[in-house]
């Protein structure tokens, strides 16, 4: 009981008529840019976390390494 190919094509045709191809193209490029910047931010955060772990620095109150801790 899913969506058939015919129903999907009808929905896509209605969307094309309502929004137009130019708006859909702009929406697609904006969405792609947002995803790209999100991935870059996640990668940057991951890189900062790795550097902090190597140096034993705390980030946002979180201890990233226990190397400098006295027992």
Short mmCIF file of the C-alpha atoms (twelve columns), coordinates in Angstrom:
data_MODEL
# 
_entry.id   MODEL 
# 
loop_
_atom_site.group_PDB 
_atom_site.id 
_atom_site.type_symbol 
_atom_site.label_atom_id 
_atom_site.label_alt_id 
_atom_site.label_comp_id 
_atom_site.label_asym_id 
_atom_site.label_seq_id 
_atom_site.Cartn_x 
_atom_site.Cartn_y 
_atom_site.Cartn_z 
_atom_site.pdbx_PDB_model_num 
ATOM 1  C CA . UNK A 1  0.000  0.000  0.000   1 
ATOM 2  C CA . UNK A 2  2.610  2.505  -1.019  1 
ATOM 3  C CA . UNK A 3  2.677  5.290  -3.527  1 
ATOM 4  C CA . UNK A 4  2.649  4.049  -7.099  1 
ATOM 5  C CA . UNK A 5  4.805  5.547  -9.828  1 
ATOM 6  C CA . UNK A 6  1.781  7.120  -11.491 1 
ATOM 7  C CA . UNK A 7  0.695  8.850  -8.282  1 
ATOM 8  C CA . UNK A 8  4.244  10.109 -7.711  1 
ATOM 9  C CA . UNK A 9  4.427  11.562 -11.233 1 
ATOM 10 C CA . UNK A 10 1.082  13.317 -10.759 1 
ATOM 11 C CA . UNK A 11 2.251  14.873 -7.477  1 
ATOM 12 C CA . UNK A 12 5.543  15.993 -9.064  1 
ATOM 13 C CA . UNK A 13 3.669  17.524 -12.014 1 
ATOM 14 C CA . UNK A 14 1.407  19.484 -9.643  1 
ATOM 15 C CA . UNK A 15 4.436  20.716 -7.689  1 
ATOM 16 C CA . UNK A 16 6.098  21.842 -10.940 1 
ATOM 17 C CA . UNK A 17 2.960  23.739 -11.962 1 
ATOM 18 C CA . UNK A 18 2.523  25.428 -8.566  1 
ATOM 19 C CA . UNK A 19 6.136  26.414 -7.890  1 
ATOM 20 C CA . UNK A 20 7.674  26.528 -11.339 1 
ATOM 21 C CA . UNK A 21 11.040 25.199 -12.428 1 
ATOM 22 C CA . UNK A 22 13.018 28.313 -11.488 1 
ATOM 23 C CA . UNK A 23 11.901 28.240 -7.844  1 
ATOM 24 C CA . UNK A 24 12.525 24.501 -7.589  1 
ATOM 25 C CA . UNK A 25 16.027 24.951 -9.021  1 
ATOM 26 C CA . UNK A 26 16.764 27.729 -6.515  1 
ATOM 27 C CA . UNK A 27 15.338 25.641 -3.693  1 
ATOM 28 C CA . UNK A 28 17.519 22.708 -4.706  1 
ATOM 29 C CA . UNK A 29 20.696 24.785 -4.853  1 
ATOM 30 C CA . UNK A 30 19.911 26.435 -1.498  1 
ATOM 31 C CA . UNK A 31 19.280 23.059 0.091   1 
ATOM 32 C CA . UNK A 32 22.510 21.684 -1.375  1 
ATOM 33 C CA . UNK A 33 24.480 24.656 -0.041  1 
ATOM 34 C CA . UNK A 34 22.959 24.217 3.407   1 
ATOM 35 C CA . UNK A 35 23.874 20.532 3.494   1 
ATOM 36 C CA . UNK A 36 27.407 21.315 2.327   1 
ATOM 37 C CA . UNK A 37 27.942 23.953 5.023   1 
ATOM 38 C CA . UNK A 38 26.457 21.646 7.677   1 
ATOM 39 C CA . UNK A 39 28.884 18.868 6.730   1 
ATOM 40 C CA . UNK A 40 31.800 21.335 6.827   1 
ATOM 41 C CA . UNK A 41 30.762 22.528 10.301  1 
ATOM 42 C CA . UNK A 42 30.471 18.963 11.592  1 
ATOM 43 C CA . UNK A 43 33.894 18.122 10.171  1 
ATOM 44 C CA . UNK A 44 35.400 21.281 11.698  1 
ATOM 45 C CA . UNK A 45 33.924 20.421 15.097  1 
ATOM 46 C CA . UNK A 46 35.298 16.903 14.826  1 
ATOM 47 C CA . UNK A 47 38.756 18.245 13.948  1 
ATOM 48 C CA . UNK A 48 38.678 20.636 16.926  1 
ATOM 49 C CA . UNK A 49 37.687 17.758 19.190  1 
ATOM 50 C CA . UNK A 50 40.645 15.647 17.975  1 
ATOM 51 C CA . UNK A 51 43.102 18.505 18.563  1 
ATOM 52 C CA . UNK A 52 41.654 19.094 22.025  1 
ATOM 53 C CA . UNK A 53 41.972 15.411 22.880  1 
ATOM 54 C CA . UNK A 54 45.615 15.417 21.831  1 
ATOM 55 C CA . UNK A 55 46.372 18.491 23.969  1 
ATOM 56 C CA . UNK A 56 44.143 17.507 26.914  1 
ATOM 57 C CA . UNK A 57 42.045 20.680 26.713  1 
ATOM 58 C CA . UNK A 58 38.485 20.945 28.012  1 
ATOM 59 C CA . UNK A 59 35.773 22.055 25.594  1 
ATOM 60 C CA . UNK A 60 32.493 23.384 27.007  1 
ATOM 61 C CA . UNK A 61 33.308 21.931 30.417  1 
ATOM 62 C CA . UNK A 62 33.908 18.457 29.004  1 
ATOM 63 C CA . UNK A 63 37.184 16.748 29.848  1 
ATOM 64 C CA . UNK A 64 38.557 15.467 26.571  1 
ATOM 65 C CA . UNK A 65 41.574 13.642 27.948  1 
ATOM 66 C CA . UNK A 66 42.577 12.193 31.299  1 
ATOM 67 C CA . UNK A 67 46.322 12.342 30.580  1 
ATOM 68 C CA . UNK A 68 46.915 15.383 32.821  1 
ATOM 69 C CA . UNK A 69 44.706 14.148 35.668  1 
ATOM 70 C CA . UNK A 70 46.430 13.146 38.891  1 
ATOM 71 C CA . UNK A 71 45.403 9.902  40.525  1 
# 
